[in-house]
């Protein structure tokens, strides 16, 4: 928890008021009024100013296509990294508009897979260096670092490893014969990372952006709920999905569920095992 003096040192002073708000499990989050203007401020204790560089780059990339919060300032103050964004008032939900907006996002392409910035989380480095091969990127820049971390934490075993290898083989065999176009992805597209502004405009927050297989993004929408049939119908109307989409979701759902296994323990072990048991 920050102090009045800390907030008064921010580049938006003078501060009229500040209060903690919900902002996820990773950062401290505050609503701050400065000179009558509301701001949303994220704080990561004991980190340098570079901590929010990847998020800012993602907001800039996504913000060229879809509504996002706008980075106003970032830096480090008394050993704590901060990111100042405009405050967005919430409005009516429109899943159809959200589906169309995400489809439009995924129609933005690059020549390679990856992103200009990496991000070091509390548990591992998300390596986004550019790669021509989606199979190599997903297996070696996403999955293998997770497995290594799960092993170090004692959250891996021989059964999981054997079925993981089977899953990787199935993934590799499929994409050996199916081309993937690098699409701009949110990277963590669960229901807690979308909102609607006061006009009902779909807005994406907290991106972990990269260029990758759009099915990687869509897999996350299926894990914790919050996306209605209207979302998928609208998405498919704008950017039709390749047949067999549902059968390919598990190897992408695995990535997110394994990350939760790493972060929160065996609470997510059965969900990971349910995926692996398919292979």
C-alpha positions as CSV (number, residue, x, y, z in Angstrom):
1,X,0.0,0.0,0.0
2,X,1.4,3.4,-1.0
3,X,1.3,6.6,1.0
4,X,0.0,10.1,0.4
5,X,3.6,11.3,-0.1
6,X,4.2,8.6,-2.8
7,X,1.1,9.7,-4.8
8,X,2.0,13.3,-4.5
9,X,5.4,12.5,-6.2
10,X,3.7,11.2,-9.3
11,X,3.8,13.3,-12.5
12,X,0.1,14.0,-12.3
13,X,0.1,15.8,-9.0
14,X,-1.5,17.6,-7.3
15,X,-3.5,14.6,-6.1
16,X,-7.1,15.2,-4.9
17,X,-7.8,11.7,-3.7
18,X,-6.8,8.0,-4.1
19,X,-8.2,4.7,-3.2
20,X,-7.3,1.0,-3.9
21,X,-9.5,-0.8,-6.5
22,X,-9.6,-4.3,-7.8
23,X,-6.9,-4.9,-10.4
24,X,-6.1,-8.6,-10.5
25,X,-3.6,-10.8,-8.7
26,X,-0.4,-9.3,-10.0
27,X,-0.4,-5.6,-9.3
28,X,-1.6,-3.1,-6.8
29,X,-4.3,-0.9,-8.4
30,X,-5.6,2.5,-7.5
31,X,-8.2,5.1,-8.7
32,X,-6.6,8.5,-8.4
33,X,-8.2,11.9,-8.9
34,X,-5.6,14.5,-9.9
35,X,-6.7,18.1,-10.8
36,X,-10.3,16.7,-11.1
37,X,-9.3,14.0,-13.6
38,X,-9.6,10.3,-12.7
39,X,-6.7,7.9,-13.5
40,X,-6.1,4.2,-13.1
41,X,-2.7,3.5,-11.6
42,X,-1.0,0.1,-11.5
43,X,1.9,-0.4,-9.1
44,X,4.4,-3.3,-8.9
45,X,6.5,-3.1,-5.8
46,X,10.2,-3.7,-5.9
47,X,10.5,-3.4,-9.7
48,X,12.2,-1.0,-12.1
49,X,10.4,1.3,-14.6
50,X,10.9,-1.3,-17.3
51,X,8.5,-3.7,-15.6
52,X,5.5,-2.2,-17.5
53,X,7.3,-1.8,-20.8
54,X,5.7,-4.9,-22.4
55,X,2.2,-3.9,-21.2
56,X,2.7,-0.4,-22.7
57,X,3.8,-1.9,-26.0
58,X,0.9,-4.2,-26.0
59,X,-1.6,-1.4,-25.3
60,X,-0.1,0.7,-28.1
61,X,-0.3,-2.2,-30.6
62,X,-3.8,-3.2,-29.6
63,X,-5.0,0.4,-29.3
64,X,-4.4,1.0,-33.0
65,X,-7.2,-1.5,-33.7
66,X,-9.4,-1.8,-30.6
67,X,-10.3,0.4,-27.6
68,X,-7.8,0.1,-24.8
69,X,-6.7,2.2,-21.9
70,X,-4.1,4.8,-22.9
71,X,-0.7,4.9,-21.2
72,X,-0.2,8.4,-19.8
73,X,3.1,8.0,-17.8
74,X,5.2,5.3,-16.3
75,X,8.3,5.1,-14.2
76,X,9.7,4.0,-10.9
77,X,9.2,5.8,-7.6
78,X,10.8,4.7,-4.3
79,X,11.6,1.3,-5.7
80,X,8.1,0.7,-7.1
81,X,7.2,0.6,-10.8
82,X,4.0,2.4,-11.8
83,X,1.9,2.8,-14.9
84,X,-0.7,5.6,-15.2
85,X,-3.7,5.0,-17.5
86,X,-6.8,7.0,-18.2
87,X,-9.8,5.9,-16.1
88,X,-12.6,4.2,-18.1
89,X,-16.2,4.3,-16.8
90,X,-18.0,1.0,-17.5
91,X,-21.2,0.8,-19.6
92,X,-23.5,-1.7,-21.2
93,X,-22.2,-5.1,-22.3
94,X,-22.3,-6.1,-26.0
95,X,-20.9,-9.5,-26.7
96,X,-21.6,-9.2,-30.4
97,X,-19.5,-6.0,-30.6
98,X,-16.7,-7.7,-28.6
99,X,-16.6,-10.7,-31.0
100,X,-16.3,-8.4,-34.0
101,X,-13.6,-6.3,-32.3
102,X,-11.5,-9.3,-31.4
103,X,-11.9,-10.7,-34.9
104,X,-10.6,-7.4,-36.3
105,X,-7.7,-7.5,-33.9
106,X,-6.8,-11.0,-35.1
107,X,-6.8,-9.7,-38.7
108,X,-3.7,-7.6,-38.0
109,X,-0.7,-9.6,-39.1
110,X,3.1,-9.7,-38.9
111,X,5.8,-11.6,-40.9
112,X,6.9,-13.6,-37.8
113,X,5.7,-14.9,-34.5
114,X,6.7,-13.0,-31.3
115,X,6.7,-9.4,-30.2
116,X,9.2,-6.6,-29.8
117,X,9.2,-6.9,-26.0
118,X,9.6,-9.7,-23.5
119,X,8.0,-9.9,-20.0
120,X,9.5,-11.4,-16.9
121,X,6.7,-12.5,-14.6
122,X,7.1,-13.6,-11.0
123,X,7.8,-17.1,-12.1
124,X,9.4,-17.1,-15.5
125,X,10.5,-15.1,-18.6
126,X,8.0,-14.9,-21.5
127,X,10.5,-15.0,-24.4
128,X,8.9,-13.2,-27.4
129,X,12.0,-13.1,-29.7
130,X,10.9,-13.3,-33.4
131,X,10.5,-16.8,-34.8
132,X,9.5,-17.9,-38.3
133,X,8.1,-21.2,-37.0
134,X,4.9,-21.3,-34.9
135,X,5.6,-24.9,-33.8
136,X,9.1,-23.9,-32.5
137,X,7.8,-20.7,-30.9
138,X,4.9,-22.3,-29.0
139,X,6.8,-25.4,-27.8
140,X,10.1,-23.7,-26.9
141,X,9.2,-20.2,-26.1
142,X,5.9,-20.9,-24.3
143,X,5.5,-24.5,-23.1
144,X,9.0,-25.7,-22.2
145,X,9.7,-22.8,-19.8
146,X,6.5,-23.7,-18.1
147,X,7.4,-27.3,-17.7
148,X,10.8,-26.5,-16.4
149,X,9.3,-24.2,-13.8
150,X,6.6,-26.7,-12.8
151,X,9.4,-29.3,-12.3
152,X,11.4,-26.9,-10.1
153,X,8.3,-26.4,-8.0
154,X,7.6,-30.1,-7.7
155,X,4.4,-29.8,-9.7
156,X,5.3,-32.2,-12.4
157,X,5.5,-36.0,-12.6
158,X,6.3,-38.8,-15.0
159,X,2.6,-39.3,-16.0
160,X,2.2,-35.6,-16.9
161,X,5.5,-35.6,-18.8
162,X,4.6,-38.6,-20.9
163,X,1.2,-37.2,-21.9
164,X,2.7,-33.8,-22.4
165,X,5.1,-35.4,-24.9
166,X,2.2,-37.0,-26.6
167,X,0.4,-33.7,-26.8
168,X,3.5,-32.0,-28.3
169,X,3.8,-34.7,-30.9
170,X,0.1,-34.3,-31.9
171,X,0.6,-30.5,-32.0
172,X,3.8,-30.8,-34.1
173,X,2.2,-33.3,-36.6
174,X,-0.8,-31.1,-37.2
175,X,1.1,-27.9,-37.8
176,X,3.6,-29.6,-40.0
177,X,0.8,-29.7,-42.5
178,X,-1.2,-26.6,-41.6
179,X,0.1,-23.0,-42.0
180,X,-0.4,-20.5,-39.3
181,X,-0.6,-16.7,-40.0
182,X,0.9,-14.6,-37.2
183,X,-2.1,-12.6,-35.8
184,X,-2.0,-9.8,-33.2
185,X,-3.2,-11.4,-30.0
186,X,-4.2,-10.1,-26.6
187,X,-2.4,-13.0,-25.0
188,X,-4.5,-13.3,-21.9
189,X,-8.1,-13.1,-23.1
190,X,-10.2,-14.1,-20.2
191,X,-13.4,-12.3,-19.0
192,X,-11.5,-10.2,-16.5
193,X,-9.5,-8.5,-19.3
194,X,-12.4,-7.1,-21.3
195,X,-14.8,-4.3,-20.4
196,X,-17.2,-1.9,-22.1
197,X,-16.8,1.8,-21.8
198,X,-19.8,4.1,-21.0
199,X,-20.8,4.0,-24.7
200,X,-20.7,0.2,-24.8
201,X,-17.5,0.1,-26.8
202,X,-15.5,-3.1,-26.3
203,X,-12.3,-2.4,-24.4
204,X,-9.4,-4.8,-23.8
205,X,-7.2,-4.3,-20.8
206,X,-4.0,-6.0,-19.3
207,X,-2.6,-7.4,-22.6
208,X,0.2,-9.9,-22.8
209,X,0.5,-9.2,-26.5
210,X,2.2,-11.2,-29.2
211,X,1.8,-12.3,-32.8
212,X,0.7,-15.9,-32.9
213,X,-2.1,-18.4,-33.8
214,X,-5.4,-16.7,-33.1
215,X,-6.7,-20.0,-31.7
216,X,-4.3,-19.5,-28.8
217,X,-6.2,-16.3,-27.9
218,X,-9.6,-18.0,-28.4
219,X,-8.7,-21.0,-26.2
220,X,-8.4,-18.7,-23.2
221,X,-11.9,-17.4,-23.8
222,X,-13.2,-21.0,-23.2
223,X,-11.6,-21.8,-19.9
224,X,-13.3,-19.6,-17.3
225,X,-16.4,-18.5,-19.1
226,X,-17.7,-15.0,-19.7
227,X,-17.9,-15.2,-23.5
228,X,-21.4,-15.9,-24.9
229,X,-22.4,-17.6,-28.0
230,X,-23.1,-14.2,-29.5
231,X,-19.3,-13.4,-29.2
232,X,-18.3,-16.5,-31.1
233,X,-21.0,-16.1,-33.8
234,X,-19.9,-12.5,-34.4
235,X,-16.3,-13.4,-34.5
236,X,-16.9,-16.2,-37.0
237,X,-18.9,-13.9,-39.2
238,X,-16.0,-11.4,-39.5
239,X,-13.2,-14.0,-39.5
240,X,-14.4,-17.6,-40.0
241,X,-12.6,-20.2,-38.0
242,X,-10.9,-23.2,-39.6
243,X,-12.8,-26.5,-39.3
244,X,-11.8,-28.6,-36.3
245,X,-11.3,-25.6,-34.1
246,X,-12.7,-27.2,-31.0
247,X,-10.4,-30.2,-31.3
248,X,-7.3,-28.0,-31.3
249,X,-8.3,-25.9,-28.3
250,X,-6.8,-28.3,-25.6
251,X,-3.2,-27.8,-26.5
252,X,-3.7,-24.1,-26.1
253,X,-5.9,-24.3,-23.0
254,X,-3.0,-26.3,-21.5
255,X,-0.7,-23.3,-21.6
256,X,-3.0,-21.2,-19.5
257,X,-4.0,-24.0,-17.1
258,X,-0.3,-25.0,-16.6
259,X,0.5,-21.4,-15.7
260,X,-2.2,-21.5,-13.1
261,X,-0.8,-24.7,-11.8
262,X,2.6,-23.0,-11.4
263,X,1.1,-19.9,-9.7
264,X,-1.6,-21.4,-7.5
265,X,-0.7,-25.1,-7.1
266,X,-2.5,-28.4,-7.4
267,X,-5.9,-26.6,-7.3
268,X,-5.4,-26.6,-11.0
269,X,-3.8,-30.0,-11.2
270,X,-6.9,-31.9,-12.2
271,X,-7.7,-29.4,-15.0
272,X,-4.2,-29.8,-16.4
273,X,-4.5,-33.6,-16.1
274,X,-7.8,-33.6,-17.9
275,X,-6.1,-31.9,-20.8
276,X,-3.2,-34.2,-20.8
277,X,-5.4,-37.3,-20.6
278,X,-6.6,-36.6,-24.1
279,X,-3.2,-37.5,-25.5
